[in-house]
Every structure is written in structure tokens, then in C-alpha cells.
Amino acid sequence: MLIDAGEADPAFVERVRPLKAFPPRPNGEHSAAYWIADYIRQFAPTGQAVKLDYALITHFHTDHLGTITADKPVSKTGAYRLAGITEVADLIPIGTLLDRAAPAYDYPVDLRQCSKGADGVQDSDQLSLANYLGFTAYRMGHGQTVAGLKPGALDQIKLAQASAFPTFHIRNIASNGVIWTGARDETQHYIPKGAVSDCHFDENPFSNVLRFSYGRFTYYSGGDIPGVPNYTQPWWRDIETPVSAVVGPVDVMLLDHHGNRDSTNENILRNLAPRVIVQENWLSPQPGEEVVTRMASKGLYAGDRDVFSTGMSAESRIVIGPVMDSIYKSYGGHVVIRIAPGGEQYEVYVLNDTDSDRYVTMRFGPYRSK
């Protein structure tokens, strides 16, 4: 399963200057999707056709689904342009595509209307959403599965060899602000219905959230859900607190919202108490200094914690200072979590991301699963 396939939006990068986006890895000779597909091919099981059983889009932002600009090529289908997940799908077959709003794409409002733009003038966000909707419409019209993630479900995402791994499962924790209660497959509407009434809303709180389990091992992925509302925002912007209450302790946590300042609140760290934290960051203000301070705090949960970043700006390390070095074990490269058979322990590998060989540069563990 692939979770998200996005790329930096050049228009966004220009808007946030002097903040910086990281340079492309391993280089900018090819698109982000090309390199994603290249990585998948390298590590796919040998002797089998290269394919994805599932691809999941956590929410509809360009850094998670791809950025459409006028120079993007048209798919061989003629139905959509190629960038991010649409390009990956043209390079590698996807069995089931999951997102937060399929098949109707009408929550919390009609997303087709949101993709049109004012007076028909679309910015890159609207172009990218419109293109994705064209992609899903094409898939559904040609017998390819597209589905919305069902909060609370334990069996929507199924392992192909489930009988060989009876202790492996994926629990759908949240989608569209609907959160699993922790009992059976029951859910609650945490974001009130009607809280959003037009297209001017933030996708992040509606992100898909998952918990992976294999034996004693657990892994958390929360998309871009926020947990620290500012003084102008409603209470339900804190999605992390109710989510973390039902997720419980995990071994590995993927940092919410790339480590931006509106995420990783005290409650999610206290409840998840991760031994290993992975940060997928791509802008110089990621992580926020207060996020690093919370991650390092032994007052929130006891014990060691190791943080691995996929890339870190030099200016971020200078500004945040020694507290970062006290918990971060690596500041760049592909981060691979490898779980031992049965899930009793796991290791962390860091791979070089500056060329396509992707050799191992560091190895940590084994860690004992909780």
C-alpha cells in the first residue's frame, strides 16, 4: 500500500518565501511520481508483477496528491494530467484507490464545485483537485475500484496473505472528522455536521487516520490532522486528542502534518508514547520549535524516543538548537521500519536518498515492540 503521492507546488513555494522547500531527491531530472515508482520497483517482491494492492490519499492537498500545472503531460487515457498519484497510477497498477470522499465527493461540501474556482479561474489547488476527480471518475467508469475510507472498519484494507499473518490488521481510525469510538466499529461525528458550509475550508482536519498492527507492533499514520487550534479557530480543530484516545500506545508514530506548529499536541504524545517517530518534512519551518520541545519532554511520557527526519533544513537545526540533537537520530534519507516475523521487535534503517541506489547508511535497533 502506498500512502499519498504528492509533490511541492511551485506557486505555494513562491508564496511562502523566504521559507524554503527542500531540493528534490535524488534529483530534479524526473518528476516526484517517477521517483516514487522507481523506489517501489526497487523494493517490490522479486519474482512477482510490480503492482500496488492499495493506494490511499489522506486528504486533497497538492503535497499529498500531486500538483497540476499547464506543463504537466496528459495521461495516455486522455482523461487527466499526470502528477503525483495520477502519474504513479500510469506507471504502476493500483488495485484499490482509497480517499476520504469517494465515491460521491460531496463532503463536507460538493468538492466538484470547489474545484472550479471563482469565475472559472482555477489556481493550482483547484486544478489539482479537478484533475484528481477526473482521474477517479475515469477509474470508476472503467471498472477500477475507488472507495472512501470507512472510519472504524477493521477489514476494509485486507492483507493478500491474511491467513499467513493472522495478527496483522489495519484499523481505520478516522476520516472526514468521523472518529472510531474504540468499541467494535462504532464512530462519532467529532467535526459537527454543517461546520463547513462553503469551499473555503482546510482539508487537514478531514484527513484519513490509520493504525497498523502486527503482533505486538503498532504503527500510526494520521495524515495532516491538527491538534493545536489558534485563537481564531473552532475547538474541533484539535483532532489529535480524540484520535489519540482510541489509538493508544504505539511503537512508531508518523508525525502529523509534517511537524508543523499546529500539530503534535501534548495529548497525542502522551497517549501514543512512541518509541520511534518519523517526520516527513519538506519546508524549512518543519518542525516547529514547540513541536520538538514537546517530543523531547519526559514530562509527557517516560523513556527514550528516537526521531528520524526525511530531510532537515540547516537553518531549522540552528534555530531550534541542542534539544533537537537530543532526540533526532538522523536528519535525512529514506526511513525504513522493518518488523521481525511475529512483530516482537523491529529495526530502523536510513537509506541514502541522493541517488537511486538507496544503500543503507544507518541502522538502529532492534527495538522491543510494546
RODO-2510 file (C-alpha; in nm, 4 decimals, decimal comma):
residues 370
     n   res          X          Y          Z
     1     m     0,0000     0,0000     0,0000
     2     l     0,1162     0,3484    -0,0905
     3     i     0,0002     0,6331     0,1332
     4     d    -0,0029     0,9655    -0,0553
     5     a     0,1962     1,0630    -0,3634
     6     g     0,2378     1,4385    -0,3806
     7     e     0,4940     1,6998    -0,4748
     8     a     0,5786     2,0600    -0,3974
     9     d     0,3548     2,3217    -0,5570
    10     p     0,5789     2,5877    -0,7193
    11     a     0,3146     2,8564    -0,6613
    12     f     0,2976     2,7722    -0,2911
    13     v     0,6754     2,7756    -0,2585
    14     e     0,6801     3,1239    -0,4091
    15     r     0,4074     3,2458    -0,1731
    16     v     0,5910     3,1374     0,1420
    17     r     0,9344     3,2829     0,0587
    18     p     1,1768     3,3358     0,2297
    19     l     1,0816     2,9944     0,3713
    20     k     1,2434     2,7224     0,1633
    21     a     1,1339     2,3933     0,0173
    22     f     1,3844     2,1100     0,0147
    23     p     1,5572     2,0311    -0,3150
    24     p     1,4217     1,7254    -0,4980
    25     r     1,5690     1,3857    -0,4117
    26     p     1,7602     1,2211    -0,5652
    27     n     1,7450     1,4967    -0,8271
    28     g     1,5045     1,7052    -1,0328
    29     e     1,5658     1,5265    -1,3621
    30     h     1,2400     1,3379    -1,3232
    31     s     0,9045     1,4014    -1,1548
    32     a     0,8241     1,3101    -0,7964
    33     a     0,5958     1,0315    -0,9180
    34     y     0,8734     0,8882    -1,1354
    35     w     1,0969     0,8547    -0,8285
    36     i     0,8150     0,7101    -0,6173
    37     a     0,7553     0,4439    -0,8819
    38     d     1,1290     0,3804    -0,9120
    39     y     1,1508     0,3227    -0,5360
    40     i     0,8541     0,0830    -0,5447
    41     r     1,0082    -0,1166    -0,8276
    42     q     1,3387    -0,1477    -0,6436
    43     f     1,1864    -0,2876    -0,3257
    44     a     0,8881    -0,4800    -0,4621
    45     p     0,8902    -0,8581    -0,4008
    46     t     1,1073    -1,0368    -0,6543
    47     g     0,9515    -1,2788    -0,8964
    48     q     0,6124    -1,1043    -0,8919
    49     a     0,4453    -0,8433    -1,1091
    50     v     0,5059    -0,4955    -0,9685
    51     k     0,1728    -0,3562    -0,8502
    52     l     0,0030    -0,1852    -0,5592
    53     d    -0,2879    -0,3575    -0,3896
    54     y    -0,3894    -0,0235    -0,2379
    55     a    -0,3096     0,3446    -0,2688
    56     l    -0,4557     0,5812    -0,0097
    57     i    -0,4795     0,9606    -0,0319
    58     t    -0,5092     1,1050     0,3182
    59     h    -0,6593     1,4367     0,2012
    60     f    -0,6794     1,6629    -0,1018
    61     h    -0,3747     1,8875    -0,0744
    62     t    -0,1172     1,9007    -0,3541
    63     d     0,1730     1,7835    -0,1374
    64     h    -0,0272     1,4633    -0,0858
    65     l    -0,1852     1,4026    -0,4281
    66     g     0,0268     1,5971    -0,6800
    67     t     0,0347     1,9453    -0,8330
    68     i    -0,1224     2,0137    -1,1712
    69     t     0,0276     2,2909    -1,3815
    70     a    -0,0125     2,3690    -1,7521
    71     d     0,3069     2,1844    -1,8439
    72     k     0,2020     1,8504    -1,6950
    73     p     0,1602     1,5785    -1,9596
    74     v    -0,1773     1,4265    -2,0374
    75     s    -0,2340     1,0624    -1,9460
    76     k    -0,2454     0,8072    -2,2248
    77     t    -0,6142     0,7765    -2,1327
    78     g    -0,6691     1,1422    -2,2279
    79     a    -0,8879     1,1872    -1,9184
    80     y    -0,6445     1,3602    -1,6814
    81     r    -0,2957     1,5046    -1,6480
    82     l    -0,0056     1,3279    -1,4809
    83     a     0,1313     1,4427    -1,1461
    84     g     0,1575     1,2720    -0,8105
    85     i    -0,0857     0,9863    -0,7649
    86     t    -0,2257     1,0083    -1,1197
    87     e     0,1232     0,9626    -1,2647
    88     v     0,2062     0,6797    -1,0222
    89     a    -0,1108     0,5022    -1,1381
    90     d     0,0021     0,5285    -1,5007
    91     l     0,3389     0,3769    -1,4059
    92     i     0,2283     0,1069    -1,1609
    93     p    -0,1144    -0,0623    -1,1479
    94     i    -0,3247     0,0226    -0,8405
    95     g    -0,5828    -0,2308    -0,7282
    96     t    -0,7933    -0,0203    -0,4898
    97     l    -0,7719     0,3574    -0,4577
    98     l    -0,8909     0,4926    -0,1223
    99     d    -0,9536     0,8526    -0,0220
   100     r    -1,1716     1,0409     0,2239
   101     a    -1,4667     1,1319    -0,0011
   102     a    -1,5276     0,8670    -0,2675
   103     p    -1,7491     0,7946    -0,4469
   104     a    -1,9779     1,0989    -0,4155
   105     y    -1,7136     1,3635    -0,3342
   106     d    -1,9744     1,5772    -0,1624
   107     y    -1,8379     1,6057     0,1925
   108     p    -1,8185     1,8395     0,3732
   109     v    -1,9395     2,0270     0,0619
   110     d    -1,9570     1,9467    -0,3094
   111     l    -1,5897     1,9101    -0,3996
   112     r    -1,6651     1,9307    -0,7709
   113     q    -1,7895     2,2850    -0,7192
   114     c    -1,4823     2,3619    -0,5066
   115     s    -1,2555     2,2525    -0,7919
   116     k    -1,3992     2,5046    -1,0381
   117     g    -1,2600     2,8236    -0,8883
   118     a    -1,4119     3,1701    -0,8862
   119     d    -1,5457     3,2689    -1,2288
   120     g    -1,3918     2,9507    -1,3674
   121     v    -1,0357     3,0677    -1,2906
   122     q    -0,8579     2,7824    -1,1143
   123     d    -0,5465     2,8098    -0,9012
   124     s    -0,3114     2,5118    -0,8691
   125     d    -0,5036     2,3665    -0,5736
   126     q    -0,8312     2,3729    -0,7683
   127     l    -0,6690     2,2446    -1,0871
   128     s    -0,5137     1,9588    -0,8925
   129     l    -0,8405     1,8663    -0,7224
   130     a    -1,0300     1,8833    -1,0518
   131     n    -0,7682     1,6612    -1,2126
   132     y    -0,7887     1,4082    -0,9293
   133     l    -1,1669     1,3976    -0,9600
   134     g    -1,1293     1,3362    -1,3320
   135     f    -0,8865     1,0552    -1,2527
   136     t    -1,1241     0,8874    -1,0063
   137     a    -1,4173     0,9276    -1,2446
   138     y    -1,2156     0,7563    -1,5165
   139     r    -1,1229     0,4716    -1,2816
   140     m    -1,4804     0,4194    -1,1674
   141     g    -1,6042     0,4349    -1,5253
   142     h    -1,3596     0,1632    -1,6297
   143     g    -1,4197    -0,0899    -1,3525
   144     q    -1,1294     0,0131    -1,1284
   145     t    -1,2046     0,0330    -0,7580
   146     v    -1,2259     0,3704    -0,5851
   147     a    -1,3651     0,3837    -0,2313
   148     g    -1,3943     0,6132     0,0658
   149     l    -1,2173     0,5087     0,3856
   150     k    -1,4710     0,3776     0,6379
   151     p    -1,3930     0,5037     0,9899
   152     g    -1,3893     0,2270     1,2483
   153     a    -1,3544    -0,0568     0,9987
   154     l    -1,1046    -0,3323     1,0709
   155     d    -1,1350    -0,5223     0,7443
   156     q    -1,1617    -0,2643     0,4647
   157     i    -0,7883    -0,2891     0,3923
   158     k    -0,7061    -0,6590     0,3722
   159     l    -0,3739    -0,8365     0,3521
   160     a    -0,3472    -1,0550     0,0428
   161     q    -0,1993    -1,3386     0,2521
   162     a    -0,4142    -1,2792     0,5592
   163     s    -0,4182    -1,6445     0,6669
   164     a    -0,0379    -1,6452     0,6901
   165     f    -0,0360    -1,3368     0,9139
   166     p    -0,3374    -1,3664     1,1462
   167     t    -0,2112    -1,0971     1,3863
   168     f    -0,1808    -0,8302     1,1166
   169     h    -0,4617    -0,5807     1,0675
   170     i    -0,5302    -0,2167     0,9861
   171     r    -0,7860    -0,0245     1,1894
   172     n    -0,9400     0,2782     1,0185
   173     i    -0,9341     0,5374     1,2967
   174     a    -1,0798     0,8495     1,1371
   175     s    -1,1938     1,0079     0,8133
   176     n    -1,3824     1,3310     0,7437
   177     g    -1,3769     1,4162     1,1133
   178     v    -1,5660     1,0939     1,1956
   179     i    -1,3669     0,9056     1,4598
   180     w    -1,3775     0,5480     1,5836
   181     t    -1,5027     0,5254     1,9431
   182     g    -1,2799     0,2306     2,0328
   183     a    -1,5769    -0,0087     2,0578
   184     r    -1,6495    -0,2537     1,7751
   185     d    -1,6823    -0,0428     1,4584
   186     e    -1,8800     0,2407     1,6197
   187     t    -1,7963     0,6020     1,5346
   188     q    -1,8755     0,9574     1,6376
   189     h    -1,9095     1,2740     1,4289
   190     y    -1,6446     1,4814     1,6021
   191     i    -1,6483     1,7653     1,3487
   192     p    -2,0115     1,8819     1,3670
   193     k    -2,2178     1,8340     1,0535
   194     g    -2,2614     2,1726     0,8913
   195     a    -1,9430     2,3121     1,0472
   196     v    -1,8205     2,3772     0,6911
   197     s    -2,0665     2,5438     0,4553
   198     d    -1,8566     2,6574     0,1580
   199     c    -1,5368     2,5787    -0,0292
   200     h    -1,3192     2,7957     0,1940
   201     f    -1,2155     2,5243     0,4368
   202     d    -0,8976     2,3453     0,5366
   203     e    -0,8631     1,9836     0,4272
   204     n    -0,6282     1,8849     0,7103
   205     p    -0,8822     1,8055     0,9861
   206     f    -1,0644     1,5735     0,7450
   207     s    -0,7549     1,3560     0,6868
   208     n    -0,7657     0,9772     0,6932
   209     v    -0,6063     0,8216     1,0027
   210     l    -0,4886     0,4595     1,0320
   211     r    -0,3363     0,2260     1,2917
   212     f    -0,1354    -0,0727     1,1696
   213     s    -0,0856    -0,3713     1,3998
   214     y     0,1267    -0,6853     1,3629
   215     g     0,1540    -0,8944     1,6751
   216     r     0,2766    -0,6597     1,9484
   217     f     0,3931    -0,3985     1,6963
   218     t     0,1806    -0,0897     1,6195
   219     y     0,2281     0,1987     1,3764
   220     y     0,0297     0,5241     1,3493
   221     s    -0,0338     0,7366     1,0388
   222     g    -0,2527     1,0462     1,0740
   223     g    -0,2114     1,2484     0,7562
   224     d    -0,2201     1,6209     0,8334
   225     i    -0,4635     1,6254     1,1238
   226     p    -0,4033     1,9254     1,3522
   227     g    -0,4053     1,9321     1,7296
   228     v    -0,3293     2,2918     1,8305
   229     p    -0,6037     2,5366     1,7221
   230     n    -0,5120     2,9022     1,7236
   231     y    -0,7305     3,1594     1,8971
   232     t    -0,9469     3,2188     1,5899
   233     q    -1,0229     2,8541     1,5176
   234     p    -1,3016     2,6256     1,6476
   235     w    -1,2433     2,3612     1,9130
   236     w    -1,2826     2,0765     1,6667
   237     r    -0,9553     2,1728     1,5002
   238     d    -0,7985     1,9600     1,7734
   239     i    -0,8417     1,6240     1,6026
   240     e    -0,5337     1,4728     1,7651
   241     t    -0,6789     1,4500     2,1163
   242     p    -0,9850     1,2319     2,0393
   243     v    -0,7901     1,0296     1,7811
   244     s    -0,5080     0,9542     2,0224
   245     a    -0,7532     0,8430     2,2927
   246     v    -0,8619     0,5458     2,0793
   247     v    -0,5281     0,4740     1,9099
   248     g    -0,3439     0,4195     2,2398
   249     p     0,0283     0,3379     2,2745
   250     v     0,2224     0,2683     1,9545
   251     d     0,5761     0,1716     1,8676
   252     v     0,6175     0,4040     1,5691
   253     m     0,4396     0,7321     1,5045
   254     l     0,4409     0,9172     1,1739
   255     l     0,4402     1,2816     1,2789
   256     d     0,1145     1,4619     1,1968
   257     h     0,1210     1,7464     0,9430
   258     h     0,4967     1,7180     0,8808
   259     g     0,5651     1,8544     1,2315
   260     n     0,4048     2,1934     1,1657
   261     r     0,3238     2,4083     1,4671
   262     d    -0,0472     2,3244     1,4683
   263     s     0,0205     1,9548     1,5296
   264     t     0,1673     1,7057     1,7751
   265     n    -0,0031     1,8311     2,0888
   266     e     0,0570     1,7085     2,4423
   267     n    -0,2273     1,4573     2,4361
   268     i    -0,1221     1,2667     2,1261
   269     l     0,2321     1,2297     2,2550
   270     r     0,1121     1,1248     2,5998
   271     n    -0,1388     0,8720     2,4640
   272     l     0,0733     0,7257     2,1838
   273     a     0,4046     0,7405     2,3762
   274     p     0,6005     0,6414     2,0627
   275     r     0,9458     0,4869     2,0902
   276     v     1,0219     0,5892     1,7304
   277     i     0,8925     0,8986     1,5499
   278     v     0,9254     0,9569     1,1746
   279     q     0,8976     1,3080     1,0345
   280     e     0,8207     1,3598     0,6643
   281     n     0,9113     1,7253     0,6223
   282     w     0,9707     1,9343     0,3124
   283     l     0,9750     2,3007     0,4253
   284     s     1,2215     2,4908     0,6429
   285     p     0,9669     2,5704     0,9225
   286     q     0,9098     2,1976     0,9745
   287     p     0,9310     2,1085     1,2578
   288     g     0,8085     2,3894     1,4787
   289     e     1,0319     2,4551     1,7794
   290     e     0,7463     2,3887     2,0217
   291     v     0,6795     2,0554     1,8476
   292     v     1,0403     1,9486     1,9096
   293     t     1,0162     2,0629     2,2719
   294     r     0,7046     1,8510     2,3230
   295     m     0,8578     1,5472     2,1531
   296     a     1,1632     1,5731     2,3790
   297     s     0,9635     1,6197     2,7006
   298     k     0,9941     1,3322     2,9501
   299     g     0,7118     1,5023     3,1378
   300     l     0,4639     1,3878     2,8710
   301     y     0,5817     1,0268     2,8674
   302     a     0,8776     0,8451     3,0139
   303     g     1,1524     0,6600     2,8356
   304     d     1,3697     0,7108     2,5320
   305     r     1,2434     0,8265     2,1937
   306     d     1,4284     0,8333     1,8624
   307     v     1,3212     1,0731     1,5852
   308     f     1,4103     1,0236     1,2183
   309     s     1,3599     1,3003     0,9623
   310     t     1,3416     1,2585     0,5857
   311     g     1,5150     1,5952     0,5463
   312     m     1,6070     1,8914     0,7646
   313     s     1,6976     2,2486     0,6756
   314     a     2,0243     2,3705     0,8207
   315     e     1,8512     2,6871     0,9441
   316     s     1,5962     2,4795     1,1383
   317     r     1,8711     2,2994     1,3290
   318     i     2,0435     2,6283     1,4069
   319     v     1,7268     2,7998     1,5317
   320     i     1,5945     2,5109     1,7406
   321     g     1,9314     2,4142     1,8810
   322     p     2,0562     2,1333     2,1083
   323     v     1,7127     1,9996     2,2103
   324     m     1,6789     1,8706     1,8541
   325     d     2,0056     1,6786     1,8680
   326     s     1,8945     1,5169     2,1935
   327     i     1,6187     1,3186     2,0197
   328     y     1,6864     1,3199     1,6428
   329     k     1,8941     1,0245     1,5208
   330     s     1,9038     1,1222     1,1529
   331     y     1,8233     1,4330     0,9527
   332     g     1,7787     1,2975     0,6026
   333     g     1,7195     0,9923     0,3878
   334     h     1,4510     0,7295     0,3359
   335     v     1,3345     0,5879     0,6697
   336     v     1,2502     0,2175     0,6644
   337     i     1,0829     0,0364     0,9541
   338     r     1,1428    -0,3378     0,9295
   339     i     0,9391    -0,5594     1,1621
   340     a     1,0637    -0,9053     1,2560
   341     p     0,8400    -1,2081     1,1891
   342     g     0,5664    -1,2163     1,4516
   343     g     0,6061    -0,8481     1,5370
   344     e     0,8051    -0,8926     1,8592
   345     q     1,0750    -0,6465     1,7542
   346     y     1,1674    -0,4042     1,4763
   347     e     1,4611    -0,2109     1,3341
   348     v     1,5004     0,1283     1,1677
   349     y     1,7126     0,1708     0,8560
   350     v     1,8075     0,5006     0,6937
   351     l     1,8754     0,4824     0,3193
   352     n     2,0750     0,7294     0,1155
   353     d     1,8324     0,9405    -0,0913
   354     t     2,0832     1,1297    -0,3056
   355     d     2,0987     0,8620    -0,5762
   356     s     1,8860     0,5741    -0,6994
   357     d     2,0989     0,3022    -0,5348
   358     r     1,9422     0,3827    -0,1958
   359     y     2,2043     0,1996     0,0070
   360     v     2,1801     0,1703     0,3847
   361     t     2,3613     0,4495     0,5702
   362     m     2,2455     0,3821     0,9285
   363     r     2,0770     0,1059     1,1255
   364     f     1,9093     0,1314     1,4662
   365     g     1,7668    -0,1322     1,6967
   366     p     1,6406    -0,3857     1,7406
   367     y     1,3649    -0,2229     1,9422
   368     r     1,1308    -0,4375     2,1504
   369     s     0,7635    -0,3992     2,0487
   370     k     0,5197    -0,2917     2,3166
***
